[in-house]
C-alpha cells in the first residue's frame, strides 16, 4: 500500500457488499459524482466488487479488505492502515456492519480528530443495546434519504436529533434523454404489440422485493385481459460471496425465487405475459419504454428505482410501507397493499380506466423527482457536509 499525501482531507468510503443492487449502484454513482466535483477519495471494498475497474479507471484509489466479521481485528487494522497512508479526514460507511467496523477501528481516537458519516439506505429494527449506543456515539451524521426514515431513526436508534440528516438520492436527469429510436427498439425487442402496456419492475431478485407477487399479477391480468399487459422483471440474484473459483454464491432464498421466476417465464411463453431479464447497465431506456412501474417490496426504506421511474415518466404503483409512502404521497402514484398480487392487478386496471387521472399523477411525480432528486440539487449538500467546496 503506497503512501499518499493529498492536497486536502481524503474521504474514505467503506463498502464491503459484493452484490450489484440499487444500494451498491448508488454508492458507486455517488463516489463518481464526488470525484467529478474534485473530492479526494479512497474506496475500501471487497476484491470482487463490481465497481473496482471503473473507479480505478477514473483514478480513484481502491484498497481491498478481506471478508470477515464486523469485529475482526485484522479488518480494523486494514482500515487504520488506509487511514494512515491516505491521510483520511472523513470515513463514510454505507452499511450497518461497515459502520460498526469503522466505529470500533477508531473507537479510542479523540472525537475532534475523527469524522464518521453513516449513510443508512435499508430498513432497520430497534437497536438501542449497549453495542449500538457505543458505536453510534462515534457517528457524526447519520444520513437517510427520507424524512420518514429520519423519524424512525429517532425512535429506534440511539442517536440525537442533531446527528440525523436527510439528503435525497441524486440522479442524473440527462441519463433519461435517450434517443426515441432506442426506446422503440426496446419495445420491439420485447415483442410488444400495438397498444399493449409494458409493466416494469427493476430490483434484486428477492422474495422481500415482491417479485413473486409481480409475476402472479401478470397471470391474473392475462386471465382477465389476454394480451393487454406485458410484465418485465429486470434484476439479479443477491450475491453474498464468491467461492474459491471466483464464482458468485447467491443468497438461498434469492436463488429459490430466481428459479421460480425462470419457471414462470417458461410457462408464460404461450401468452407472452412475463419476461425475466438480467441487470441492464442502460436501464433508462427500459423505463422510458415502460407505461407502468411496480415496486412490490415488503419493506422499502426509500426506493431509488421509484425515483428513476418517475424521472422516466412511468406511472408508479408501490406498496404501502416505508419510504414509498413518502415518495408516492400527494398523488404521485398509487399505494397498494403489501404481499398482494390482486392489488397490483387492480391498481393497473384502475389506472387504465382513468387516463386523465393517470396522466395528472404521472406528470406530478415526474416534476417532483426532477425538483428533489437531481445531482444539481443533491451534490452541494454532500459537499457542504464534507466541508469541501466545489
C-alpha positions in Angstrom: 0.0 0.0 0.0 1.7 3.2 -1.2 1.7 6.3 0.9 -0.3 9.3 -0.4 -0.2 12.9 0.6 -3.3 14.6 -0.8 -3.8 18.3 -1.1 -6.9 18.2 1.0 -8.6 15.8 3.5 -9.5 12.5 1.9 -12.9 10.9 2.2 -12.6 7.1 2.7 -15.6 5.0 1.7 -16.1 1.6 3.2 -18.4 -0.6 1.1 -18.0 -4.3 1.5 -21.1 -5.6 -0.3 -20.3 -7.8 -3.4 -23.9 -7.5 -4.7 -25.0 -5.3 -7.6 -28.3 -3.9 -6.3 -29.7 -0.4 -6.1 -27.7 0.4 -2.9 -24.3 -0.6 -4.4 -25.0 1.1 -7.8 -25.9 4.3 -6.0 -22.8 4.3 -3.8 -20.7 3.9 -6.9 -22.5 6.8 -8.6 -22.1 9.0 -5.5 -18.4 8.3 -5.4 -18.1 9.2 -9.2 -20.0 12.4 -8.8 -17.9 13.4 -5.8 -14.8 12.7 -7.8 -16.1 14.9 -10.6 -16.5 17.7 -8.0 -12.9 17.4 -7.0 -13.3 15.5 -3.8 -10.3 13.3 -3.0 -11.4 9.8 -2.1 -10.2 6.3 -1.5 -12.6 3.3 -1.6 -12.2 0.3 0.6 -14.1 -2.7 -0.7 -14.1 -6.5 -1.4 -11.8 -7.5 -4.3 -14.9 -8.9 -6.1 -16.8 -5.6 -6.1 -18.2 -4.7 -9.5 -17.1 -1.1 -9.1 -13.3 -1.7 -8.8 -12.4 -1.4 -12.5 -14.5 1.7 -13.1 -13.2 3.6 -10.1 -9.6 2.8 -10.9 -10.1 3.9 -14.5 -11.1 7.3 -13.1 -8.0 7.5 -10.9 -9.9 6.8 -7.7 -7.7 4.7 -5.3 -9.2 1.3 -4.3 -7.9 -0.8 -1.4 -9.2 -4.3 -0.6 -10.4 -5.6 2.7 -10.8 -9.3 3.5 -14.1 -10.9 4.1 -14.8 -11.3 7.8 -16.7 -10.3 10.9 -17.5 -6.7 11.7 -15.5 -7.3 14.9 -12.4 -8.6 13.1 -9.2 -7.0 14.4 -7.4 -7.8 11.1 -10.0 -5.8 9.2 -9.8 -2.9 11.6 -6.1 -2.9 11.1 -6.7 -2.6 7.4 -8.8 0.5 8.0 -6.2 2.1 10.2 -3.5 1.4 7.6 -5.7 3.1 4.9 -6.4 6.0 7.3 -2.7 6.5 7.9 -1.5 6.1 4.3 -4.1 8.3 2.7 -4.4 10.9 5.5 -8.1 10.3 5.7 -10.2 13.2 7.1 -13.7 11.6 6.9 -14.8 8.0 7.0 -18.1 7.3 5.1 -19.7 3.9 5.7 -22.7 2.7 3.7 -23.9 -0.4 5.5 -24.6 -1.1 9.2 -21.9 -3.8 9.6 -19.4 -1.5 7.9 -20.4 1.4 10.2 -19.7 -0.8 13.3 -16.3 -1.8 11.9 -15.3 1.8 11.3 -16.6 2.9 14.7 -14.7 0.1 16.5 -11.5 0.6 14.5 -11.2 4.2 15.6 -13.0 3.9 18.9 -10.3 5.4 21.0 -9.4 8.3 18.7 -10.4 11.7 20.1 -13.7 12.9 18.6 -12.1 16.1 17.5 -9.8 14.0 15.2 -12.4 11.6 13.9 -15.3 12.3 11.5 -17.6 9.4 10.6 -20.7 9.7 8.3 -23.0 6.7 8.0 -25.5 6.5 5.1 -28.5 4.4 6.1 -30.3 3.1 3.0 -32.0 0.0 4.2 -34.8 -0.6 6.7 -33.8 -1.2 10.3 -35.2 -2.6 13.6 -34.9 -1.1 17.1 -31.2 -1.1 18.1 -30.6 0.6 21.5 -28.4 -2.1 23.2 -25.0 -1.2 24.7 -23.1 -2.0 21.5 -25.2 0.3 19.3 -25.2 3.0 21.9 -21.4 2.9 21.9 -20.9 2.8 18.1 -23.5 5.4 17.2 -21.6 7.8 19.6 -18.8 7.5 17.0 -21.1 8.7 14.1 -21.1 12.4 13.4 -24.0 12.2 11.0 -26.5 9.5 10.2 -27.8 10.3 6.7 -31.0 8.9 5.3 -32.9 9.7 2.1 -36.3 10.4 3.6 -37.9 12.4 6.4 -40.0 9.3 7.4 -36.8 7.3 8.0 -35.3 10.2 10.0 -38.3 10.0 12.3 -37.9 6.2 12.6 -34.2 6.7 13.4 -35.1 8.9 16.3 -37.4 6.3 17.6 -35.4 3.1 17.0 -31.7 4.1 17.2 -29.5 5.6 20.0 -28.9 8.9 18.1 -29.8 12.5 18.8 -31.7 14.8 16.6 -28.6 16.8 15.7 -26.9 13.6 14.4 -29.7 12.9 11.9 -29.8 14.4 8.4 -31.8 13.9 5.2 -30.1 14.0 1.8 -32.1 12.8 -1.1 -30.9 10.4 -3.7 -29.2 12.2 -6.5 -29.9 11.2 -10.1 -28.6 12.3 -13.5 -31.6 13.7 -15.4 -29.6 13.7 -18.6 -29.4 9.9 -18.5 -33.1 9.9 -19.4 -32.5 11.9 -22.6 -32.4 8.7 -24.7 -33.0 8.7 -28.5 -36.6 7.7 -29.3 -35.3 5.1 -31.7 -33.6 3.3 -28.8 -36.8 3.3 -26.9 -38.7 1.9 -29.8 -36.1 -0.8 -30.2 -36.6 -1.9 -26.7 -40.3 -2.3 -27.1 -39.7 -4.2 -30.4 -37.1 -6.5 -28.8 -39.6 -7.3 -26.0 -42.2 -8.3 -28.6 -44.7 -5.7 -27.5 -47.8 -5.5 -29.7 -49.6 -2.2 -30.6 -51.5 -0.8 -27.6 -50.0 -3.5 -25.3 -48.9 -2.0 -21.9 -45.4 -2.6 -20.6 -45.3 -3.1 -16.8 -41.7 -3.0 -15.4 -40.1 -4.0 -12.2 -36.4 -3.2 -11.5 -35.0 -4.7 -8.4 -32.9 -7.6 -6.9 -34.5 -11.0 -7.4 -35.5 -11.5 -3.8 -38.8 -12.5 -2.2 -38.8 -9.4 0.0 -38.9 -7.3 -3.1 -42.3 -8.7 -4.0 -41.2 -10.3 -7.3 -43.4 -13.4 -6.8 -46.5 -11.2 -6.4 -45.4 -9.3 -9.5 -45.3 -12.4 -11.7 -48.6 -13.6 -10.2 -50.2 -10.3 -11.1 -49.2 -10.9 -14.7 -51.0 -14.2 -14.6 -54.1 -12.8 -13.0 -54.4 -9.9 -15.5 -53.7 -12.2 -18.5 -56.6 -14.4 -17.5 -58.9 -11.3 -17.4 -57.5 -9.3 -20.4 -55.4 -11.6 -22.6 -52.5 -9.8 -24.2 -53.2 -6.4 -22.7 -50.1 -6.3 -20.4 -46.5 -7.5 -20.7 -44.7 -7.7 -17.3 -40.9 -7.5 -17.4 -38.7 -8.1 -14.4 -35.2 -6.8 -14.5 -32.6 -7.7 -11.9 -30.1 -10.1 -10.4 -29.9 -12.5 -7.5 -28.4 -11.3 -4.3 -24.7 -12.2 -4.1 -23.4 -13.0 -0.6 -19.8 -14.0 -1.6 -17.6 -15.9 -4.0 -16.2 -19.4 -3.9 -12.6 -20.5 -4.4 -13.1 -20.4 -8.2 -14.4 -16.8 -8.2 -18.0 -17.8 -8.9 -20.8 -16.0 -7.1 -22.6 -17.5 -4.2 -26.2 -16.5 -4.0 -28.5 -16.0 -1.1 -30.5 -19.2 -0.9 -33.9 -17.6 -0.8 -32.9 -15.3 -3.7 -31.8 -18.3 -5.7 -35.1 -20.1 -5.0 -37.0 -17.0 -6.1 -35.0 -16.8 -9.3 -35.8 -20.4 -10.2 -39.5 -19.7 -9.7 -39.3 -16.7 -12.0 -37.5 -18.7 -14.6 -40.2 -21.3 -14.5 -42.9 -18.6 -14.7 -41.2 -17.2 -17.8 -41.2 -20.6 -19.4 -44.9 -21.1 -18.5 -45.8 -17.7 -19.9 -44.2 -18.2 -23.4 -47.5 -19.1 -25.0 -49.1 -15.9 -23.7 -46.1 -13.5 -23.7 -47.3 -12.1 -20.4 -44.0 -12.2 -18.5 -40.3 -11.9 -19.3 -37.2 -12.0 -17.0 -34.1 -10.0 -17.9 -30.7 -9.8 -16.2 -29.3 -6.5 -14.9 -29.2 -3.8 -17.6 -26.5 -1.2 -17.5 -28.5 1.1 -19.7 -31.8 0.5 -17.8 -33.1 4.0 -18.5 -34.3 3.1 -22.0 -36.4 0.3 -20.5 -38.0 2.7 -18.1 -38.7 5.1 -20.9 -40.3 2.3 -22.9 -42.5 1.3 -20.0 -46.0 2.5 -19.3 -46.0 1.4 -15.6 -43.5 0.7 -12.9 -44.3 -1.5 -10.0 -42.5 -1.7 -6.6 -43.8 -4.6 -4.7 -41.3 -4.6 -1.7 -42.5 -5.8 1.7 -40.5 -3.1 3.5 -38.7 -0.5 1.4 -36.8 2.3 3.1 -36.7 4.7 0.1 -36.6 3.3 -3.4 -34.1 4.5 -5.9 -35.9 2.7 -8.7 -39.1 4.6 -8.0 -37.2 7.9 -8.5 -35.8 6.7 -11.8 -39.2 5.5 -12.9 -40.7 8.9 -12.1 -38.0 10.7 -14.0 -38.6 8.5 -17.0 -42.3 9.4 -16.9 -43.7 6.0 -15.8 -46.8 5.7 -13.8 -45.7 4.3 -10.4 -47.5 1.7 -8.3 -45.9 0.9 -4.9 -46.6 -1.0 -1.7 -47.9 1.0 1.3 -44.8 0.8 3.5 -41.6 2.5 4.5 -40.3 5.5 2.4 -42.5 4.5 -0.5 -45.4 6.2 1.3 -43.5 9.5 1.3 -42.5 9.1 -2.3 -46.0 8.5 -3.6 -47.8 10.9 -1.3 -49.6 14.0 -2.7 -51.0 12.0 -5.6 -47.6 10.9 -7.1 -48.7 7.3 -7.6 -50.9 4.5 -6.3 -50.2 2.9 -3.0 -51.4 -0.6 -2.6 -51.5 -3.4 -0.1 -48.2 -5.3 0.5 -47.9 -9.0 -0.5 -50.9 -8.9 -2.8 -50.8 -9.8 -6.5 -54.5 -8.9 -6.8 -53.7 -5.4 -5.5 -51.1 -4.9 -8.2 -53.6 -6.1 -10.9 -56.4 -3.9 -9.6 -54.2 -0.8 -9.5 -53.2 -1.3 -13.1 -56.9 -1.7 -14.1 -57.8 1.4 -12.2 -55.1 3.4 -14.0 -56.2 2.1 -17.4 -59.8 3.1 -16.7 -58.9 6.6 -15.6 -56.5 8.0 -18.2 -56.9 11.7 -17.2 -56.1 10.9 -13.5 -53.2 8.7 -14.6 -51.7 11.4 -16.7 -52.1 14.1 -14.0 -50.4 11.8 -11.4 -47.6 10.8 -13.7 -46.7 14.4 -14.5 -46.8 15.5 -10.9 -44.5 12.6 -10.0 -42.0 13.5 -12.7 -41.9 17.2 -11.8 -41.3 16.3 -8.1 -38.5 13.9 -8.9 -36.8 16.4 -11.2 -37.0 19.1 -8.4 -35.9 17.0 -5.4 -33.5 14.4 -6.9 -31.2 15.8 -9.5 -27.4 15.9 -8.7 -27.6 19.6 -9.2 -29.8 19.8 -6.1 -28.2 16.9 -4.1 -24.4 17.1 -4.7 -23.9 20.5 -3.0 -25.5 19.1 0.2 -22.8 16.4 0.3 -20.0 18.9 -0.3 -21.3 21.1 2.5 -21.5 18.1 4.9 -17.9 17.1 4.0 -16.8 20.7 4.3 -15.5 20.7 0.8 -16.0 23.5 -1.8 -16.6 22.5 -5.4 
